[in-house]
Amino acid sequence: MGRTIGRKGLAVLLVALSAAVGHGMQSVDCSARYPVGAFALAEGDAVRLVGAASGFSLVHVRKKPLLMTASGSEDPCELVYGGDVLELTRARTPDALVAGCEGDFRGQGARDYVVLLRRIVDGHYVPHVYLARGREFDEVTLEPHATEDSAWFGPACTPRPRDGVFQAPDLEGTGKPARAAVVGDLITVGWWTYYWRPDLRRFQGILTSD
């Protein structure tokens, strides 16, 4: 009888431990950290901006759910990056997204956009920025990017730092990372982050990844 009770007790203990662990663990969809607007655009918004851009085509992206398990106070999405959630695709679906994002790049309280377009003649990707001017937009292009990789590389838009100073990572290990006073939101494409220079009336790029 004593052995039977012991086995039952062990079984009950294992069930209780399993329930306790299950109660403390929960799944988190890390793709929520990469919302439309900051990391992609609805196709309708992109088409409205680009229209029939001669020699270019829209670059479509697919946003994938990514479930990670949370335990305690740990951030399950800490090591999840945009490329883990977004990927370039040629597939067209009713809820298709386009590579691009939105922000107030000149700090004028307006909604500006950047749309990644593929140049048909050579396949290079060229970010086109659309700066609001009333109901119209002024178009500015950033540096072309040549890549054969299908991995998503932007654009991504991030808010202007609260203190108005953007500090790039210290990639050279010099202890003197690049710093820049910024008036608006930032655009990151590939290895570069761009900010608006009102004195030059153009975007300036800073190397932020290698």
Secondary structure, 3 states (H helix, E strand, C coil): CHHHHHHHHHHHHHHHHHHHHHHHEEEEEHHHHCCCCCCCEEHHHHHHHHCCCCCEEECEEEECCCEEEEECCCCCCCCCCHHHHEEEECCCCCCCEECEEEECCCCCCCCEEEEEEEECCCCCEEEEEEEEECCEEEEEECCCECCCCCECCCCEEECCCCCCEEECCCCCCCCCCCEEECCCCEEEECCEEEEEECCCCEEEEEECCC
